[in-house]
Structures are given as structure tokens and as C-alpha cells.
Amino acid sequence: MAGDPESLPKRAQARAAAQARREAESALRQESFDALAAGWSIRHIAEARKVSAKTVSREIERAVAERRLDAPDRFVHLQVARLTKALRLADARIDRGELAAIAPLVKVVAALERYHGRQDQSEPARPAPRAAPPLPAPPLALSHAAPPLDDIAEQTLEGTVFGA
């Protein structure tokens, strides 16, 4: 009867009870998170569980904090696997003569290039675009400049420029 709770020492019983309580609380947090993800409001979740909305909010915040994000490299492998499958499907559609599959194929290839980057270094990389050169300084004003065109037009009308 090694697994019987009565045969365990008190300290071991307390540890087992605490572990069971933590697991039950974690399950409730996960259920609240899943209900929120399914579209339930916090108020509806609280009414269903007969607790306050504040309690449900805290549980959901804690559930979100406990969730481990996928490691970036693992996420990249998952995305590349998904894109590779999409690439195969688009390629098969093109082989059947469906020209409408060309656009999705191009999009998938572009997405794959984004994840793979340019592994092939035989092709030279494009240089980064250069900034536009600074504008030259404005020209200096001339001391003996010709009169403005408006003055010439007025003088022509008056007949003074061409000696009329």
C-alpha cells in the first residue's frame, strides 16, 4: 500500500495535496483561457464559474504569462514546413494546367525567400541604395544683372527697348 495516502508521512501528504491543488488551478486557468479564445467574454466565463470577473481576468493573465512562446528557430522550421507544403500544392495545380495557381506560387516563393534568406552567396548582393547627394548652395546674386523679364516686357510694350 505504498500509493495509499494514509501510509505516506504527513509532509508527503501535504506535498501531494499542494501539487493536486496547483494542477487543478492550472487546469481552471487553462479552461478560462480556452473559453476566452473561443469567444466567451470574461463576464460570461465568470458567471459560468460563479466567480468574479476580476478573478477570471487574473487567471487569464496568469495563463498567458505561463504560456511559453515557440523558440524562434522552431517557429521558422514550422513556417518553412507549412510553406513547403503550400509550394508543393501550388506546383501540382500548375502541373494540372491551372494558371490561377501562378499567383499563389509566387507569393509562397517570396515567403520562403524571406525565411531562408539568401543562402547562395555566389550571386552578389545588391548594394544598399545610396542617399541622395546634398543640394548645391544657391548661386550668389550678381551685382550687374539684367533687368527682370517683367521690366523688359513693359519696356517692349512702351517701345523703349527696340527704339520704336
C-alpha positions in Angstrom: 0.0 0.0 0.0 2.8 2.4 -0.9 0.4 4.6 -3.0 -2.2 4.9 -0.3 -2.4 8.4 1.1 -2.8 7.1 4.7 0.5 5.2 4.5 2.5 8.3 3.5 4.0 10.6 6.1 2.2 13.9 6.8 4.8 16.0 4.9 4.4 13.9 1.8 0.6 14.1 2.0 0.8 17.9 2.2 3.1 18.0 -0.8 0.8 15.7 -2.8 -2.3 17.8 -1.8 -0.4 21.0 -2.8 0.6 19.5 -6.1 -3.0 18.4 -6.8 -4.3 21.9 -5.9 -1.7 23.6 -8.2 -2.7 21.2 -11.1 -6.4 22.0 -10.5 -5.8 25.8 -10.5 -3.7 25.5 -13.7 -6.5 23.5 -15.3 -9.0 26.2 -14.4 -6.7 28.9 -15.7 -6.4 27.0 -19.0 -10.1 26.4 -19.2 -10.7 30.2 -18.7 -8.1 31.0 -21.4 -9.6 28.5 -23.8 -13.1 29.9 -23.2 -11.8 33.4 -23.9 -10.1 32.2 -27.1 -13.4 30.5 -28.1 -15.1 33.9 -27.9 -16.6 34.0 -24.5 -16.5 37.3 -22.6 -14.8 37.5 -19.2 -18.1 38.3 -17.7 -19.7 35.1 -19.1 -16.8 33.0 -18.0 -17.1 34.4 -14.5 -20.9 33.8 -14.4 -20.4 30.2 -15.6 -17.7 29.5 -12.9 -19.6 31.5 -10.3 -16.5 33.7 -9.5 -15.8 37.4 -10.0 -14.8 38.9 -13.4 -11.6 40.2 -11.7 -10.7 36.6 -10.7 -11.2 35.4 -14.2 -9.1 38.3 -15.6 -6.3 37.4 -13.2 -6.4 33.8 -14.2 -6.3 34.6 -17.9 -3.4 37.0 -17.4 -1.5 34.3 -15.5 -2.3 31.7 -18.1 -1.0 34.0 -20.8 2.2 34.6 -18.8 2.7 30.9 -18.3 2.4 30.1 -22.0 5.8 29.6 -23.5 6.3 31.1 -26.9 7.8 28.8 -29.5 11.5 29.4 -29.9 12.2 31.5 -33.0 14.2 28.7 -34.7 11.4 26.2 -34.0 8.8 28.7 -35.4 10.9 29.2 -38.5 11.0 25.5 -39.1 7.3 25.2 -38.7 6.6 28.0 -41.1 9.0 26.7 -43.7 7.3 23.3 -43.4 3.9 24.9 -44.0 5.2 27.0 -46.9 6.9 23.9 -48.5 3.6 22.1 -48.4 1.8 25.1 -50.0 4.6 25.2 -52.6 4.0 21.5 -53.5 0.2 22.1 -53.7 0.6 25.2 -56.0 3.1 23.3 -58.1 0.7 20.4 -58.5 -2.1 22.8 -59.6 0.2 24.3 -62.2 1.1 20.8 -63.5 -2.6 20.2 -63.9 -2.8 23.3 -66.1 -4.5 25.6 -63.6 -3.0 29.0 -64.4 -4.7 30.6 -61.4 -2.2 28.8 -59.2 0.7 31.0 -60.5 -0.1 34.0 -58.2 -0.2 31.8 -55.0 3.1 30.1 -56.1 4.8 33.4 -56.5 3.6 34.5 -53.0 4.8 31.3 -51.4 8.2 31.5 -53.1 8.6 35.1 -51.8 7.6 34.0 -48.3 10.1 31.1 -48.4 12.9 33.5 -49.6 12.1 35.7 -46.6 12.6 32.8 -44.2 15.6 31.2 -46.0 17.3 34.5 -46.9 20.0 34.4 -49.5 22.0 31.3 -48.6 23.6 31.3 -52.1 26.5 33.8 -51.9 27.6 33.2 -55.5 25.2 35.9 -56.6 26.4 39.3 -55.5 24.1 41.1 -53.1 22.6 44.3 -54.3 24.2 47.3 -52.9 22.2 49.3 -50.4 20.6 52.4 -52.0 22.7 55.5 -51.5 21.3 58.6 -50.0 20.7 61.5 -52.4 23.7 63.8 -52.7 23.3 67.2 -50.9 21.9 70.0 -53.0 24.5 72.6 -54.1 24.5 76.0 -52.5 22.2 78.6 -54.2 24.1 80.8 -56.7 25.3 84.2 -55.5 23.4 87.3 -56.7 25.0 89.3 -59.5 25.7 93.0 -58.9 25.1 93.9 -62.6 22.3 91.6 -63.5 20.0 92.1 -66.4 16.6 93.6 -65.5 13.9 91.1 -64.7 11.8 89.8 -67.6 8.8 91.8 -66.4 10.7 95.0 -66.9 11.7 94.0 -70.4 8.1 93.2 -71.3 6.9 96.5 -70.1 9.7 98.4 -72.0 8.9 96.5 -75.2 5.3 97.5 -74.9 6.3 101.1 -74.4 8.7 100.9 -77.3 11.8 101.8 -75.4 13.8 98.6 -75.8 13.8 98.3 -79.5 13.9 102.0 -80.3 10.4 102.4 -81.6 
